[in-house]
Amino acid sequence: MKKYKIDFESFLQDKFMELNPQVLDDDLTDAFISWLTDVDIDDCISYGQEYAHFVKIKTINEIRDIVIEPIFNGQESDILYEQQKGK
């Protein structure tokens, strides 16, 4: 089972690398911190909204992988067993 967890800071690091592909790995940490301190509030809100959408999509995918896929693959009895075991 895949886990799709990523925190907001990691999301922002990915966003930084997407926006600044020219930054070398050696300079990445310092450049990210500098970029982050200069992000204006409107961009920060936009990144937060984008992150929320990202988390929502990843959660939907995780639910699909855990619940829906096994049902279509004939594994619904495994799901019921896991639910009963957890009680």
N, C-alpha and C positions, 0 to 999 in steps of 0.2 A: 504494500500500500504506500503510495506517495504522500508525502506531506508537503503542503504548499505554503509553509510559513515563512514570512519575511517581515522584518520590522521596518518601521518608517525610516530609520537612519540608513539601512541597507537600500531601501527603495530610493532615497535621495542620492546615495552614492551611485546607483545605477543611472539615475536621471542625469547626474553630473557627467558621468562618462559618456552618456548618449549625446549630451550637449557640447562636450569638450573632448572629442576623440583624439585631438592632437597632444593631450597631456600624457607624458611618459609615466610608466609605472613608478619610477623612482620619485617623481614629484607629486604623485597622486594624493597622498594624505594631506600635504600642505596646501595643494591647490584646491582640494575639496573643502577644507576648513575655511580658506579664504573666500571661496565661492559662497559657502553657506552663510558666512557672516554678512555678505553683501546682497543676499536674496531679499527683495522687497516683499512687503506683506501680501500684496496681491498675488505674486508668484507663489508665495508660501501657501496661501489658501488654495490656489489652483493645484499645487502639488499634493496637498492634503486630500482634495477631492479626487484627484487621479489615483492616489493610494487607496482611498476608500473603495473606488470602483475596482481596482486591482484585487483587493482583498475579497470583495464580493464575488468576483468571477472565480477566483481561486477556491473560495468556499463552495461555490456551486459545483465546480469540477471535483472537489474532494467528496462531496455528497454523492455525486454521480458515481465516482469510483467505488465508494463504500457500499452504497445502497442499490442504486439502479443497475449498474453493470452486473453484479452477481445475480440479480433477479433475471435478467435477460440471458444469463449464462447457466440458468438452472441451479443456482446456489442459494436459493432463498431459504432452504432448511439450515444452512450454515449461519445465516443472519439470525434466524429465530433461535438457534442454539446459543449463539453469542449473547443475545438479549437475555435469555433465560439464565445463562451462566453469570451474567452481571448483576442479577437481582439478589 
